Amino acid sequence: MAYRLCFGMGGIRRAGDLVARAQLHKKMKLDDGKNYVAQKLGVDVTDLADEFKMKDVRQKNDIGVSIAIVGPAKGIAAKYRIAEIFDYKINAVERFFTHCKLK
């Protein structure tokens, strides 16, 4: 349910996925998750709902964007940056580095 509620903030790959991870990984309530993500990104909580603002914020932090454009991190690289910035444990990232022995 938490994941579905977050999609209202611009959808996956904008702010909703980051807030949902805060709720699931950090065991936060919705408002606490929004505040956590906004603080980590250096934006106001209301900016999380602005898809245009979040596109710029995600590009600036190199954590992936919702459309394929040249430059920003994609795929596992974006997930790694998200894990690093927000202190999330993302299984795909952990498995990637374990398998490739890069970490």
BAKELUM-476643 format. One line per 5 residues: their letters; for each residue x, y, z of C-alpha. Coordinates in steps of 0.5 Angstrom, whole numbers, plus 500, padded with zeros to 3 digits. Example, Ala and Ser with C-alpha at 12.3 -4.5 7.8 and 13.67 -1.06 7.14 Angstrom:
BEGIN
AS) 525 491 516 | 527 498 514 .
This chain:
BEGIN
MAYRL) 500 500 500 | 506 505 502 | 509 504 495 | 502 506 491 | 501 512 496 .
CFGMG) 508 515 493 | 506 514 486 | 502 520 487 | 508 524 488 | 510 524 480 .
GIRRA) 511 516 480 | 516 511 479 | 523 514 478 | 521 521 481 | 520 522 488 .
GDLVA) 515 516 489 | 520 511 489 | 525 514 494 | 520 516 499 | 517 509 498 .
RAQLH) 524 506 500 | 525 511 506 | 518 508 508 | 520 500 507 | 528 501 509 .
KKMKL) 527 506 514 | 521 504 517 | 518 511 516 | 511 513 516 | 509 517 509 .
DDGKN) 510 524 512 | 517 522 515 | 519 519 509 | 518 525 505 | 521 529 510 .
YVAQK) 527 525 509 | 528 525 502 | 527 532 501 | 532 533 506 | 537 529 503 .
LGVDV) 536 532 496 | 536 539 499 | 529 541 496 | 522 543 500 | 517 537 501 .
TDLAD) 512 540 496 | 518 540 490 | 517 532 491 | 511 533 487 | 513 537 482 .
EFKMK) 516 532 476 | 519 538 472 | 523 540 479 | 525 533 480 | 527 531 474 .
DVRQK) 533 537 475 | 534 535 482 | 535 527 480 | 540 530 474 | 544 534 479 .
NDIGV) 544 528 484 | 545 523 478 | 540 518 480 | 537 517 474 | 531 520 471 .
SIAIV) 524 517 468 | 526 518 461 | 532 516 457 | 537 522 455 | 544 522 454 .
GPAKG) 548 523 460 | 545 521 467 | 546 515 470 | 541 509 468 | 540 502 471 .
IAAKY) 544 499 476 | 549 506 476 | 542 510 478 | 541 505 484 | 548 505 486 .
RIAEI) 547 513 487 | 540 512 490 | 543 507 495 | 549 511 497 | 545 518 498 .
FDYKI) 540 515 502 | 543 510 505 | 539 505 503 | 540 497 502 | 538 495 495 .
NAVER) 539 488 494 | 540 489 486 | 546 493 488 | 549 489 493 | 548 483 489 .
FFTHC) 552 486 483 | 558 488 487 | 558 481 490 | 558 478 484 | 563 483 480 .
KLK) 567 483 486 | 568 491 485 | 566 494 492 .
